[in-house]
Amino acid sequence: MINIKGKSIHSTFIGNKLYQTCLEVINRLEQSKSDIEQTLDPNSGHLQIAVATTTNLFISYILARFKQQHPKMTFHLEVANRKFLFEN
């Protein structure tokens, strides 16, 4: 789906749409593959953790040891005050 004018070639509107759709399909397939690999590998994945500020030092120590044992795991740590944690 191209337009040829003289020596120049340009994709058509439909060609551009098809290209964008192909990119989206490829991205979704790659994400699905990654999700499946993480599911099949118990040592990989992502954790989201929220802790009170008073436990920051303790949880940092625990997560450092955990990361050594599970290097493929990723995590997001949110440190907040207790009131915020109980409200959310």
N, CA, C and O atoms as a CHARMM CRD file, in Angstrom:
* protein
*
  352
    1    1 MET  N      0.82300  -1.15100   0.00000 PROA 1      0.00000
    2    1 MET  CA     0.00000   0.00000   0.00000 PROA 1      0.00000
    3    1 MET  C      0.88200   1.23400   0.00000 PROA 1      0.00000
    4    1 MET  O      1.07900   1.91100   1.00900 PROA 1      0.00000
    5    2 ILE  N      1.39400   1.48100  -1.17600 PROA 2      0.00000
    6    2 ILE  CA     2.31600   2.59000  -1.34100 PROA 2      0.00000
    7    2 ILE  C      1.90900   3.43500  -2.53800 PROA 2      0.00000
    8    2 ILE  O      1.23400   2.96400  -3.45200 PROA 2      0.00000
    9    3 ASN  N      2.32100   4.65200  -2.51400 PROA 3      0.00000
   10    3 ASN  CA     2.16100   5.56100  -3.64900 PROA 3      0.00000
   11    3 ASN  C      3.52800   5.79600  -4.25100 PROA 3      0.00000
   12    3 ASN  O      4.48400   6.10200  -3.54000 PROA 3      0.00000
   13    4 ILE  N      3.61900   5.65400  -5.54500 PROA 4      0.00000
   14    4 ILE  CA     4.88900   5.91400  -6.23200 PROA 4      0.00000
   15    4 ILE  C      4.69700   7.12600  -7.11800 PROA 4      0.00000
   16    4 ILE  O      3.83400   7.13300  -7.99600 PROA 4      0.00000
   17    5 LYS  N      5.50300   8.15300  -6.88700 PROA 5      0.00000
   18    5 LYS  CA     5.49900   9.35900  -7.71400 PROA 5      0.00000
   19    5 LYS  C      6.92100   9.60300  -8.16100 PROA 5      0.00000
   20    5 LYS  O      7.77200  10.02100  -7.37600 PROA 5      0.00000
   21    6 GLY  N      7.16600   9.34400  -9.41000 PROA 6      0.00000
   22    6 GLY  CA     8.51900   9.51400  -9.91800 PROA 6      0.00000
   23    6 GLY  C      9.46300   8.56400  -9.21900 PROA 6      0.00000
   24    6 GLY  O      9.28600   7.34700  -9.26600 PROA 6      0.00000
   25    7 LYS  N     10.47600   9.13200  -8.56300 PROA 7      0.00000
   26    7 LYS  CA    11.46500   8.31000  -7.86500 PROA 7      0.00000
   27    7 LYS  C     11.20300   8.18700  -6.37000 PROA 7      0.00000
   28    7 LYS  O     12.00200   7.58900  -5.64900 PROA 7      0.00000
   29    8 SER  N     10.09700   8.74300  -5.90000 PROA 8      0.00000
   30    8 SER  CA     9.81700   8.66900  -4.46400 PROA 8      0.00000
   31    8 SER  C      8.65200   7.71200  -4.18000 PROA 8      0.00000
   32    8 SER  O      7.70700   7.58400  -4.95800 PROA 8      0.00000
   33    9 ILE  N      8.77100   7.05700  -3.03900 PROA 9      0.00000
   34    9 ILE  CA     7.75900   6.08900  -2.60200 PROA 9      0.00000
   35    9 ILE  C      7.24700   6.54500  -1.24000 PROA 9      0.00000
   36    9 ILE  O      8.04000   6.85600  -0.35100 PROA 9      0.00000
   37   10 HSD  N      5.93600   6.58700  -1.07500 PROA 10     0.00000
   38   10 HSD  CA     5.30400   6.98800   0.17900 PROA 10     0.00000
   39   10 HSD  C      4.22200   5.98300   0.52200 PROA 10     0.00000
   40   10 HSD  O      3.52500   5.47200  -0.35400 PROA 10     0.00000
   41   11 SER  N      4.09300   5.70800   1.81000 PROA 11     0.00000
   42   11 SER  CA     3.01900   4.80000   2.22200 PROA 11     0.00000
   43   11 SER  C      1.69100   5.55000   2.21600 PROA 11     0.00000
   44   11 SER  O      1.64300   6.76000   2.43800 PROA 11     0.00000
   45   12 THR  N      0.63600   4.82300   1.96300 PROA 12     0.00000
   46   12 THR  CA    -0.70100   5.40900   1.95400 PROA 12     0.00000
   47   12 THR  C     -1.23000   5.47700   3.38800 PROA 12     0.00000
   48   12 THR  O     -0.61400   4.95800   4.31900 PROA 12     0.00000
   49   13 PHE  N     -2.36500   6.11600   3.53900 PROA 13     0.00000
   50   13 PHE  CA    -3.02100   6.18400   4.84100 PROA 13     0.00000
   51   13 PHE  C     -3.29200   4.77400   5.35600 PROA 13     0.00000
   52   13 PHE  O     -3.03500   4.47200   6.52200 PROA 13     0.00000
   53   14 ILE  N     -3.80800   3.92100   4.49200 PROA 14     0.00000
   54   14 ILE  CA    -4.10000   2.53400   4.86900 PROA 14     0.00000
   55   14 ILE  C     -2.80900   1.79800   5.21600 PROA 14     0.00000
   56   14 ILE  O     -2.77800   1.02300   6.17200 PROA 14     0.00000
   57   15 GLY  N     -1.75400   2.02900   4.45700 PROA 15     0.00000
   58   15 GLY  CA    -0.46500   1.41300   4.74900 PROA 15     0.00000
   59   15 GLY  C      0.05300   1.82500   6.12000 PROA 15     0.00000
   60   15 GLY  O      0.56800   0.99400   6.86700 PROA 15     0.00000
   61   16 ASN  N     -0.08100   3.10400   6.45200 PROA 16     0.00000
   62   16 ASN  CA     0.34300   3.58800   7.77400 PROA 16     0.00000
   63   16 ASN  C     -0.48100   2.95300   8.89100 PROA 16     0.00000
   64   16 ASN  O      0.06400   2.56700   9.92500 PROA 16     0.00000
   65   17 LYS  N     -1.79100   2.84500   8.68400 PROA 17     0.00000
   66   17 LYS  CA    -2.66200   2.21800   9.67500 PROA 17     0.00000
   67   17 LYS  C     -2.27800   0.75200   9.87300 PROA 17     0.00000
   68   17 LYS  O     -2.20400   0.27600  11.00500 PROA 17     0.00000
   69   18 LEU  N     -2.03700   0.04300   8.78200 PROA 18     0.00000
   70   18 LEU  CA    -1.65200  -1.36200   8.85700 PROA 18     0.00000
   71   18 LEU  C     -0.31900  -1.51400   9.60000 PROA 18     0.00000
   72   18 LEU  O     -0.15800  -2.42100  10.41600 PROA 18     0.00000
   73   19 TYR  N      0.61500  -0.63700   9.31600 PROA 19     0.00000
   74   19 TYR  CA     1.91600  -0.65700   9.98700 PROA 19     0.00000
   75   19 TYR  C      1.75000  -0.44200  11.48900 PROA 19     0.00000
   76   19 TYR  O      2.34600  -1.17100  12.28200 PROA 19     0.00000
   77   20 GLN  N      0.94700   0.55000  11.89500 PROA 20     0.00000
   78   20 GLN  CA     0.71400   0.81700  13.31200 PROA 20     0.00000
   79   20 GLN  C      0.04200  -0.37100  13.99500 PROA 20     0.00000
   80   20 GLN  O      0.39100  -0.72100  15.12300 PROA 20     0.00000
   81   21 THR  N     -0.91500  -0.98800  13.31700 PROA 21     0.00000
   82   21 THR  CA    -1.58400  -2.16000  13.87600 PROA 21     0.00000
   83   21 THR  C     -0.59900  -3.30600  14.05800 PROA 21     0.00000
   84   21 THR  O     -0.63900  -3.99900  15.07400 PROA 21     0.00000
   85   22 CYS  N      0.27900  -3.51300  13.09500 PROA 22     0.00000
   86   22 CYS  CA     1.29500  -4.56500  13.21000 PROA 22     0.00000
   87   22 CYS  C      2.21600  -4.31200  14.40300 PROA 22     0.00000
   88   22 CYS  O      2.55900  -5.24500  15.12800 PROA 22     0.00000
   89   23 LEU  N      2.61300  -3.07000  14.60800 PROA 23     0.00000
   90   23 LEU  CA     3.45800  -2.74000  15.75800 PROA 23     0.00000
   91   23 LEU  C      2.73500  -3.04600  17.07400 PROA 23     0.00000
   92   23 LEU  O      3.33900  -3.57900  18.00500 PROA 23     0.00000
   93   24 GLU  N      1.44800  -2.70900  17.15000 PROA 24     0.00000
   94   24 GLU  CA     0.67500  -2.98700  18.35700 PROA 24     0.00000
   95   24 GLU  C      0.56400  -4.48900  18.61000 PROA 24     0.00000
   96   24 GLU  O      0.68800  -4.94400  19.74700 PROA 24     0.00000
   97   25 VAL  N      0.33000  -5.25500  17.54500 PROA 25     0.00000
   98   25 VAL  CA     0.22300  -6.70900  17.68100 PROA 25     0.00000
   99   25 VAL  C      1.54600  -7.29200  18.15300 PROA 25     0.00000
  100   25 VAL  O      1.56400  -8.14200  19.04400 PROA 25     0.00000
  101   26 ILE  N      2.64000  -6.85200  17.57600 PROA 26     0.00000
  102   26 ILE  CA     3.96800  -7.34100  17.97300 PROA 26     0.00000
  103   26 ILE  C      4.23600  -7.00500  19.43800 PROA 26     0.00000
  104   26 ILE  O      4.72700  -7.84900  20.18600 PROA 26     0.00000
  105   27 ASN  N      3.91900  -5.78400  19.85100 PROA 27     0.00000
  106   27 ASN  CA     4.13300  -5.39200  21.25300 PROA 27     0.00000
  107   27 ASN  C      3.29900  -6.24100  22.20100 PROA 27     0.00000
  108   27 ASN  O      3.78600  -6.65200  23.25400 PROA 27     0.00000
  109   28 ARG  N      2.04600  -6.50800  21.83700 PROA 28     0.00000
  110   28 ARG  CA     1.18500  -7.33500  22.70700 PROA 28     0.00000
  111   28 ARG  C      1.69100  -8.76700  22.77600 PROA 28     0.00000
  112   28 ARG  O      1.64500  -9.39000  23.83700 PROA 28     0.00000
  113   29 LEU  N      2.17200  -9.29200  21.66100 PROA 29     0.00000
  114   29 LEU  CA     2.72400 -10.64300  21.66300 PROA 29     0.00000
  115   29 LEU  C      3.97500 -10.72300  22.52700 PROA 29     0.00000
  116   29 LEU  O      4.15300 -11.68300  23.27700 PROA 29     0.00000
  117   30 GLU  N      4.84200  -9.72100  22.42900 PROA 30     0.00000
  118   30 GLU  CA     6.05300  -9.70300  23.24800 PROA 30     0.00000
  119   30 GLU  C      5.69900  -9.59800  24.73800 PROA 30     0.00000
  120   30 GLU  O      6.33100 -10.24700  25.57200 PROA 30     0.00000
  121   31 GLN  N      4.69200  -8.78300  25.07200 PROA 31     0.00000
  122   31 GLN  CA     4.27100  -8.66200  26.46800 PROA 31     0.00000
  123   31 GLN  C      3.67500  -9.97500  26.95700 PROA 31     0.00000
  124   31 GLN  O      3.92500 -10.38700  28.08900 PROA 31     0.00000
  125   32 SER  N      2.89000 -10.63000  26.11400 PROA 32     0.00000
  126   32 SER  CA     2.31500 -11.92600  26.48800 PROA 32     0.00000
  127   32 SER  C      3.40600 -12.95500  26.72300 PROA 32     0.00000
  128   32 SER  O      3.34200 -13.73000  27.67800 PROA 32     0.00000
  129   33 LYS  N      4.40400 -12.96300  25.85500 PROA 33     0.00000
  130   33 LYS  CA     5.52700 -13.89300  26.01600 PROA 33     0.00000
  131   33 LYS  C      6.23400 -13.63400  27.34000 PROA 33     0.00000
  132   33 LYS  O      6.56100 -14.57200  28.06700 PROA 33     0.00000
  133   34 SER  N      6.47000 -12.37000  27.65200 PROA 34     0.00000
  134   34 SER  CA     7.12800 -12.00800  28.90300 PROA 34     0.00000
  135   34 SER  C      6.27900 -12.42800  30.10100 PROA 34     0.00000
  136   34 SER  O      6.80600 -12.95600  31.08000 PROA 34     0.00000
  137   35 ASP  N      4.97300 -12.19700  30.02800 PROA 35     0.00000
  138   35 ASP  CA     4.07600 -12.58900  31.11500 PROA 35     0.00000
  139   35 ASP  C      4.09700 -14.10200  31.32300 PROA 35     0.00000
  140   35 ASP  O      4.13200 -14.57300  32.46000 PROA 35     0.00000
  141   36 ILE  N      4.07600 -14.85500  30.23900 PROA 36     0.00000
  142   36 ILE  CA     4.09700 -16.32100  30.32800 PROA 36     0.00000
  143   36 ILE  C      5.41300 -16.80000  30.92400 PROA 36     0.00000
  144   36 ILE  O      5.42000 -17.68400  31.78000 PROA 36     0.00000
  145   37 GLU  N      6.53100 -16.22300  30.47700 PROA 37     0.00000
  146   37 GLU  CA     7.83300 -16.61600  31.01400 PROA 37     0.00000
  147   37 GLU  C      7.91000 -16.33700  32.51100 PROA 37     0.00000
  148   37 GLU  O      8.45100 -17.14500  33.26600 PROA 37     0.00000
  149   38 GLN  N      7.37500 -15.20200  32.94300 PROA 38     0.00000
  150   38 GLN  CA     7.39000 -14.88100  34.36900 PROA 38     0.00000
  151   38 GLN  C      6.51300 -15.84200  35.15700 PROA 38     0.00000
  152   38 GLN  O      6.84700 -16.21100  36.28300 PROA 38     0.00000
  153   39 THR  N      5.40400 -16.24500  34.57400 PROA 39     0.00000
  154   39 THR  CA     4.51500 -17.18500  35.25500 PROA 39     0.00000
  155   39 THR  C      5.17300 -18.55000  35.38900 PROA 39     0.00000
  156   39 THR  O      5.03400 -19.21300  36.41700 PROA 39     0.00000
  157   40 LEU  N      5.88800 -18.96700  34.35700 PROA 40     0.00000
  158   40 LEU  CA     6.52500 -20.27600  34.37600 PROA 40     0.00000
  159   40 LEU  C      7.79500 -20.30500  35.21700 PROA 40     0.00000
  160   40 LEU  O      8.22400 -21.37400  35.65000 PROA 40     0.00000
  161   41 ASP  N      8.39800 -19.15200  35.45200 PROA 41     0.00000
  162   41 ASP  CA     9.62100 -19.07000  36.24200 PROA 41     0.00000
  163   41 ASP  C      9.27400 -18.51500  37.62500 PROA 41     0.00000
  164   41 ASP  O      9.05800 -17.31200  37.77000 PROA 41     0.00000
  165   42 PRO  N      9.21700 -19.37200  38.63100 PROA 42     0.00000
  166   42 PRO  CA     8.81200 -18.90200  39.96000 PROA 42     0.00000
  167   42 PRO  C      9.80800 -17.94300  40.60100 PROA 42     0.00000
  168   42 PRO  O      9.49800 -17.33200  41.62300 PROA 42     0.00000
  169   43 ASN  N     10.98200 -17.80200  40.02800 PROA 43     0.00000
  170   43 ASN  CA    11.98000 -16.89200  40.58600 PROA 43     0.00000
  171   43 ASN  C     11.90800 -15.50600  39.99000 PROA 43     0.00000
  172   43 ASN  O     12.71800 -14.64400  40.33400 PROA 43     0.00000
  173   44 SER  N     10.95200 -15.27000  39.10000 PROA 44     0.00000
  174   44 SER  CA    10.82800 -13.94200  38.50800 PROA 44     0.00000
  175   44 SER  C      9.42900 -13.40700  38.76300 PROA 44     0.00000
  176   44 SER  O      8.51900 -14.16200  39.10400 PROA 44     0.00000
  177   45 GLY  N      9.26700 -12.13200  38.60100 PROA 45     0.00000
  178   45 GLY  CA     7.97800 -11.49600  38.81800 PROA 45     0.00000
  179   45 GLY  C      8.16600 -10.10600  39.38300 PROA 45     0.00000
  180   45 GLY  O      9.27600  -9.57500  39.40700 PROA 45     0.00000
  181   46 HSD  N      7.07300  -9.52400  39.83700 PROA 46     0.00000
  182   46 HSD  CA     7.11500  -8.16000  40.35900 PROA 46     0.00000
  183   46 HSD  C      6.28100  -8.08700  41.63100 PROA 46     0.00000
  184   46 HSD  O      5.16000  -8.59400  41.68000 PROA 46     0.00000
  185   47 LEU  N      6.83300  -7.45600  42.65000 PROA 47     0.00000
  186   47 LEU  CA     6.13200  -7.25200  43.91300 PROA 47     0.00000
  187   47 LEU  C      5.89800  -5.76400  44.12400 PROA 47     0.00000
  188   47 LEU  O      6.75900  -4.94100  43.81100 PROA 47     0.00000
  189   48 GLN  N      4.74200  -5.42900  44.65000 PROA 48     0.00000
  190   48 GLN  CA     4.45900  -4.05600  45.05900 PROA 48     0.00000
  191   48 GLN  C      4.24900  -4.09000  46.56100 PROA 48     0.00000
  192   48 GLN  O      3.36300  -4.78100  47.06400 PROA 48     0.00000
  193   49 ILE  N      5.07700  -3.33200  47.27200 PROA 49     0.00000
  194   49 ILE  CA     5.08800  -3.38900  48.72900 PROA 49     0.00000
  195   49 ILE  C      4.92200  -1.97100  49.28500 PROA 49     0.00000
  196   49 ILE  O      5.57400  -1.03100  48.82900 PROA 49     0.00000
  197   50 ALA  N      4.05100  -1.83800  50.26300 PROA 50     0.00000
  198   50 ALA  CA     3.88900  -0.56700  50.97400 PROA 50     0.00000
  199   50 ALA  C      4.14200  -0.82300  52.45100 PROA 50     0.00000
  200   50 ALA  O      3.56800  -1.74100  53.03700 PROA 50     0.00000
  201   51 VAL  N      4.99600  -0.01500  53.04500 PROA 51     0.00000
  202   51 VAL  CA     5.32500  -0.17300  54.45900 PROA 51     0.00000
  203   51 VAL  C      5.31500   1.18300  55.15600 PROA 51     0.00000
  204   51 VAL  O      5.44000   2.23400  54.52800 PROA 51     0.00000
  205   52 ALA  N      5.16300   1.12200  56.46900 PROA 52     0.00000
  206   52 ALA  CA     5.21600   2.33200  57.28700 PROA 52     0.00000
  207   52 ALA  C      6.66400   2.80200  57.40700 PROA 52     0.00000
  208   52 ALA  O      7.59500   2.00200  57.32900 PROA 52     0.00000
  209   53 THR  N      6.83700   4.07900  57.59300 PROA 53     0.00000
  210   53 THR  CA     8.18500   4.65400  57.67600 PROA 53     0.00000
  211   53 THR  C      9.00400   4.02900  58.79800 PROA 53     0.00000
  212   53 THR  O     10.22800   3.94900  58.70000 PROA 53     0.00000
  213   54 THR  N      8.34500   3.58900  59.85200 PROA 54     0.00000
  214   54 THR  CA     9.07400   3.00600  60.98000 PROA 54     0.00000
  215   54 THR  C      9.70400   1.66200  60.63200 PROA 54     0.00000
  216   54 THR  O     10.60100   1.21100  61.34400 PROA 54     0.00000
  217   55 THR  N      9.26700   1.01600  59.57300 PROA 55     0.00000
  218   55 THR  CA     9.81400  -0.28700  59.18100 PROA 55     0.00000
  219   55 THR  C     10.79800  -0.17800  58.01500 PROA 55     0.00000
  220   55 THR  O     11.26500  -1.19600  57.50400 PROA 55     0.00000
  221   56 ASN  N     11.10900   1.03000  57.59700 PROA 56     0.00000
  222   56 ASN  CA    11.94500   1.24100  56.41300 PROA 56     0.00000
  223   56 ASN  C     13.27900   0.50600  56.50300 PROA 56     0.00000
  224   56 ASN  O     13.66100  -0.18000  55.55500 PROA 56     0.00000
  225   57 LEU  N     13.98200   0.63000  57.59500 PROA 57     0.00000
  226   57 LEU  CA    15.29300  -0.01100  57.73700 PROA 57     0.00000
  227   57 LEU  C     15.16300  -1.53100  57.69000 PROA 57     0.00000
  228   57 LEU  O     15.93400  -2.20700  57.00800 PROA 57     0.00000
  229   58 PHE  N     14.19400  -2.05700  58.41200 PROA 58     0.00000
  230   58 PHE  CA    13.96900  -3.50400  58.46400 PROA 58     0.00000
  231   58 PHE  C     13.61200  -4.05700  57.08700 PROA 58     0.00000
  232   58 PHE  O     14.19000  -5.05200  56.65000 PROA 58     0.00000
  233   59 ILE  N     12.67400  -3.42400  56.40700 PROA 59     0.00000
  234   59 ILE  CA    12.23100  -3.94800  55.10000 PROA 59     0.00000
  235   59 ILE  C     13.34500  -3.81700  54.06200 PROA 59     0.00000
  236   59 ILE  O     13.44600  -4.65700  53.16800 PROA 59     0.00000
  237   60 SER  N     14.16600  -2.80100  54.16000 PROA 60     0.00000
  238   60 SER  CA    15.30100  -2.65200  53.23900 PROA 60     0.00000
  239   60 SER  C     16.25700  -3.82600  53.37800 PROA 60     0.00000
  240   60 SER  O     16.74900  -4.35600  52.38200 PROA 60     0.00000
  241   61 TYR  N     16.51800  -4.22700  54.60900 PROA 61     0.00000
  242   61 TYR  CA    17.38800  -5.37800  54.87400 PROA 61     0.00000
  243   61 TYR  C     16.76000  -6.65300  54.30800 PROA 61     0.00000
  244   61 TYR  O     17.44000  -7.43400  53.64400 PROA 61     0.00000
  245   62 ILE  N     15.48300  -6.86400  54.56300 PROA 62     0.00000
  246   62 ILE  CA    14.78400  -8.05800  54.07600 PROA 62     0.00000
  247   62 ILE  C     14.77000  -8.09800  52.54400 PROA 62     0.00000
  248   62 ILE  O     15.03000  -9.14300  51.94800 PROA 62     0.00000
  249   63 LEU  N     14.46900  -6.97100  51.91400 PROA 63     0.00000
  250   63 LEU  CA    14.40900  -6.93700  50.45000 PROA 63     0.00000
  251   63 LEU  C     15.78300  -7.14500  49.81800 PROA 63     0.00000
  252   63 LEU  O     15.88600  -7.74700  48.75000 PROA 63     0.00000
  253   64 ALA  N     16.82500  -6.65800  50.46000 PROA 64     0.00000
  254   64 ALA  CA    18.17800  -6.87000  49.93900 PROA 64     0.00000
  255   64 ALA  C     18.51000  -8.36400  49.93600 PROA 64     0.00000
  256   64 ALA  O     19.06600  -8.87400  48.96300 PROA 64     0.00000
  257   65 ARG  N     18.17500  -9.05800  51.01000 PROA 65     0.00000
  258   65 ARG  CA    18.40600 -10.51400  51.07400 PROA 65     0.00000
  259   65 ARG  C     17.52400 -11.23900  50.06100 PROA 65     0.00000
  260   65 ARG  O     17.97100 -12.17700  49.40000 PROA 65     0.00000
  261   66 PHE  N     16.27900 -10.80500  49.94200 PROA 66     0.00000
  262   66 PHE  CA    15.35200 -11.41600  48.98900 PROA 66     0.00000
  263   66 PHE  C     15.87600 -11.26000  47.56200 PROA 66     0.00000
  264   66 PHE  O     15.82600 -12.20100  46.77100 PROA 66     0.00000
  265   67 LYS  N     16.37400 -10.07600  47.24000 PROA 67     0.00000
  266   67 LYS  CA    16.89100  -9.80200  45.88700 PROA 67     0.00000
  267   67 LYS  C     18.10500 -10.66500  45.58300 PROA 67     0.00000
  268   67 LYS  O     18.28700 -11.07700  44.43700 PROA 67     0.00000
  269   68 GLN  N     18.93100 -10.94800  46.56500 PROA 68     0.00000
  270   68 GLN  CA    20.07800 -11.82800  46.35900 PROA 68     0.00000
  271   68 GLN  C     19.62400 -13.24500  46.01900 PROA 68     0.00000
  272   68 GLN  O     20.23600 -13.91400  45.18700 PROA 68     0.00000
  273   69 GLN  N     18.56600 -13.69200  46.65500 PROA 69     0.00000
  274   69 GLN  CA    18.05700 -15.04100  46.42500 PROA 69     0.00000
  275   69 GLN  C     17.21800 -15.14500  45.14900 PROA 69     0.00000
  276   69 GLN  O     17.12500 -16.21500  44.54900 PROA 69     0.00000
  277   70 HSD  N     16.60600 -14.02600  44.73600 PROA 70     0.00000
  278   70 HSD  CA    15.72300 -14.00100  43.55800 PROA 70     0.00000
  279   70 HSD  C     16.10100 -12.82400  42.66500 PROA 70     0.00000
  280   70 HSD  O     15.36800 -11.83700  42.61100 PROA 70     0.00000
  281   71 PRO  N     17.23100 -12.90900  41.96400 PROA 71     0.00000
  282   71 PRO  CA    17.71100 -11.75200  41.19200 PROA 71     0.00000
  283   71 PRO  C     16.79800 -11.32700  40.04500 PROA 71     0.00000
  284   71 PRO  O     16.88300 -10.18700  39.58900 PROA 71     0.00000
  285   72 LYS  N     15.92700 -12.21900  39.57000 PROA 72     0.00000
  286   72 LYS  CA    15.03100 -11.85600  38.46500 PROA 72     0.00000
  287   72 LYS  C     13.79100 -11.10400  38.93600 PROA 72     0.00000
  288   72 LYS  O     13.06600 -10.52900  38.12300 PROA 72     0.00000
  289   73 MET  N     13.54600 -11.10600  40.23400 PROA 73     0.00000
  290   73 MET  CA    12.37700 -10.41700  40.77500 PROA 73     0.00000
  291   73 MET  C     12.61000  -8.90900  40.77200 PROA 73     0.00000
  292   73 MET  O     13.71800  -8.43200  41.01600 PROA 73     0.00000
  293   74 THR  N     11.55800  -8.18700  40.49400 PROA 74     0.00000
  294   74 THR  CA    11.58800  -6.73000  40.61000 PROA 74     0.00000
  295   74 THR  C     10.55000  -6.34100  41.65200 PROA 74     0.00000
  296   74 THR  O      9.63100  -7.10700  41.94200 PROA 74     0.00000
  297   75 PHE  N     10.70100  -5.15200  42.20900 PROA 75     0.00000
  298   75 PHE  CA     9.71700  -4.71600  43.18800 PROA 75     0.00000
  299   75 PHE  C      9.65700  -3.20800  43.24700 PROA 75     0.00000
  300   75 PHE  O     10.59800  -2.50200  42.88200 PROA 75     0.00000
  301   76 HSD  N      8.52500  -2.74200  43.71500 PROA 76     0.00000
  302   76 HSD  CA     8.31400  -1.31500  43.96000 PROA 76     0.00000
  303   76 HSD  C      8.00500  -1.18200  45.44500 PROA 76     0.00000
  304   76 HSD  O      7.06400  -1.79700  45.94600 PROA 76     0.00000
  305   77 LEU  N      8.77900  -0.39700  46.13000 PROA 77     0.00000
  306   77 LEU  CA     8.60600  -0.19800  47.56300 PROA 77     0.00000
  307   77 LEU  C      8.10800   1.21300  47.81400 PROA 77     0.00000
  308   77 LEU  O      8.74500   2.19100  47.42300 PROA 77     0.00000
  309   78 GLU  N      6.96000   1.30700  48.47200 PROA 78     0.00000
  310   78 GLU  CA     6.43300   2.61300  48.84900 PROA 78     0.00000
  311   78 GLU  C      6.51000   2.72500  50.36300 PROA 78     0.00000
  312   78 GLU  O      5.98100   1.88300  51.08900 PROA 78     0.00000
  313   79 VAL  N      7.17300   3.77200  50.82500 PROA 79     0.00000
  314   79 VAL  CA     7.29800   4.01700  52.26200 PROA 79     0.00000
  315   79 VAL  C      6.44100   5.23400  52.57800 PROA 79     0.00000
  316   79 VAL  O      6.62500   6.31100  52.01100 PROA 79     0.00000
  317   80 ALA  N      5.50000   5.03700  53.49800 PROA 80     0.00000
  318   80 ALA  CA     4.57400   6.11800  53.85000 PROA 80     0.00000
  319   80 ALA  C      4.25700   6.04400  55.33800 PROA 80     0.00000
  320   80 ALA  O      4.57400   5.06000  56.00600 PROA 80     0.00000
  321   81 ASN  N      3.62900   7.09700  55.84300 PROA 81     0.00000
  322   81 ASN  CA     3.25300   7.05100  57.25300 PROA 81     0.00000
  323   81 ASN  C      2.05200   6.12700  57.43200 PROA 81     0.00000
  324   81 ASN  O      1.31900   5.85100  56.48100 PROA 81     0.00000
  325   82 ARG  N      1.86000   5.65200  58.66600 PROA 82     0.00000
  326   82 ARG  CA     0.80900   4.66800  58.95200 PROA 82     0.00000
  327   82 ARG  C     -0.57200   5.15600  58.57400 PROA 82     0.00000
  328   82 ARG  O     -1.37800   4.39500  58.03900 PROA 82     0.00000
  329   83 LYS  N     -0.84500   6.39800  58.84300 PROA 83     0.00000
  330   83 LYS  CA    -2.18100   6.94500  58.54600 PROA 83     0.00000
  331   83 LYS  C     -2.47500   6.82800  57.05200 PROA 83     0.00000
  332   83 LYS  O     -3.56300   6.40600  56.65800 PROA 83     0.00000
  333   84 PHE  N     -1.51700   7.19800  56.23700 PROA 84     0.00000
  334   84 PHE  CA    -1.69400   7.08700  54.78000 PROA 84     0.00000
  335   84 PHE  C     -1.94700   5.64700  54.36100 PROA 84     0.00000
  336   84 PHE  O     -2.82000   5.38200  53.53400 PROA 84     0.00000
  337   85 LEU  N     -1.18900   4.71900  54.92600 PROA 85     0.00000
  338   85 LEU  CA    -1.34200   3.30900  54.57200 PROA 85     0.00000
  339   85 LEU  C     -2.71700   2.78200  54.94500 PROA 85     0.00000
  340   85 LEU  O     -3.31900   2.03500  54.17300 PROA 85     0.00000
  341   86 PHE  N     -3.22300   3.15400  56.10900 PROA 86     0.00000
  342   86 PHE  CA    -4.52500   2.66700  56.54000 PROA 86     0.00000
  343   86 PHE  C     -5.66600   3.31200  55.75000 PROA 86     0.00000
  344   86 PHE  O     -6.72400   2.70500  55.58100 PROA 86     0.00000
  345   87 GLU  N     -5.45700   4.52000  55.27400 PROA 87     0.00000
  346   87 GLU  CA    -6.49700   5.20100  54.49300 PROA 87     0.00000
  347   87 GLU  C     -6.54700   4.69700  53.06000 PROA 87     0.00000
  348   87 GLU  O     -7.59300   4.77500  52.41400 PROA 87     0.00000
  349   88 ASN  N     -5.44600   4.18600  52.56000 PROA 88     0.00000
  350   88 ASN  CA    -5.38700   3.72900  51.17100 PROA 88     0.00000
  351   88 ASN  C     -5.35600   2.24700  51.18200 PROA 88     0.00000
  352   88 ASN  O     -5.30500   1.62300  50.12200 PROA 88     0.00000
